[in-house]
Amino acid sequence: QVQLVESGGGWVQTGGSLRLACAASTRTGIRYSMAWFRQAPGKDREFVAAISAIGGNTRFGDSVKGRFTISRDNGGNTMWLQMNSLKPEDTAVYSCASSISSGYQTFSRESPYAYWGQGTQVTVSS
């Protein structure tokens, strides 16, 4: 089982930056491929970014490419999402998710992710 807790959300003006963190705790200590998703009011959940368990492979949603970066610490217990050049359309609840894949893969669809955090609100004002 994996428990996930996000932090770092808040309010920022257009063009600003925020850094989200996701703290993961597992009983086994195994690293898993993880991701960030977001959901704005009235919209479907959207893939933001993913990082593999090993190898540091990353993948980004089209709407955030070139503005967001994803990383994790060497121990694999903390994942970050650095968000730059934020736009009002980035406003959403951001959730981190963990798969049960411990390999080199990254996933942009929701189905591989078995565990989800509660989410943190990001608001970008114009």
WOZILIN-V18672 format. One record per residue. N is the residue number from 1. SS is DSSP state (h for helix, s for strand, l for the rest). Layout:
n:N ss:SS
n:N ss:SS
This chain:
n:1 ss:l
n:2 ss:s
n:3 ss:s
n:4 ss:s
n:5 ss:s
n:6 ss:s
n:7 ss:s
n:8 ss:l
n:9 ss:l
n:10 ss:s
n:11 ss:s
n:12 ss:s
n:13 ss:s
n:14 ss:l
n:15 ss:l
n:16 ss:l
n:17 ss:l
n:18 ss:s
n:19 ss:s
n:20 ss:s
n:21 ss:s
n:22 ss:s
n:23 ss:s
n:24 ss:s
n:25 ss:s
n:26 ss:s
n:27 ss:l
n:28 ss:l
n:29 ss:l
n:30 ss:l
n:31 ss:l
n:32 ss:l
n:33 ss:l
n:34 ss:s
n:35 ss:s
n:36 ss:s
n:37 ss:s
n:38 ss:s
n:39 ss:s
n:40 ss:l
n:41 ss:l
n:42 ss:l
n:43 ss:l
n:44 ss:l
n:45 ss:l
n:46 ss:s
n:47 ss:s
n:48 ss:s
n:49 ss:s
n:50 ss:s
n:51 ss:s
n:52 ss:l
n:53 ss:l
n:54 ss:l
n:55 ss:l
n:56 ss:l
n:57 ss:l
n:58 ss:s
n:59 ss:s
n:60 ss:s
n:61 ss:l
n:62 ss:l
n:63 ss:l
n:64 ss:l
n:65 ss:l
n:66 ss:l
n:67 ss:l
n:68 ss:s
n:69 ss:s
n:70 ss:s
n:71 ss:s
n:72 ss:s
n:73 ss:l
n:74 ss:l
n:75 ss:l
n:76 ss:l
n:77 ss:l
n:78 ss:s
n:79 ss:s
n:80 ss:s
n:81 ss:s
n:82 ss:s
n:83 ss:s
n:84 ss:l
n:85 ss:l
n:86 ss:l
n:87 ss:l
n:88 ss:h
n:89 ss:h
n:90 ss:h
n:91 ss:l
n:92 ss:s
n:93 ss:s
n:94 ss:s
n:95 ss:s
n:96 ss:s
n:97 ss:s
n:98 ss:s
n:99 ss:s
n:100 ss:l
n:101 ss:l
n:102 ss:l
n:103 ss:l
n:104 ss:l
n:105 ss:l
n:106 ss:l
n:107 ss:l
n:108 ss:l
n:109 ss:l
n:110 ss:l
n:111 ss:l
n:112 ss:l
n:113 ss:s
n:114 ss:s
n:115 ss:s
n:116 ss:s
n:117 ss:l
n:118 ss:l
n:119 ss:l
n:120 ss:s
n:121 ss:s
n:122 ss:s
n:123 ss:s
n:124 ss:s
n:125 ss:s
n:126 ss:l
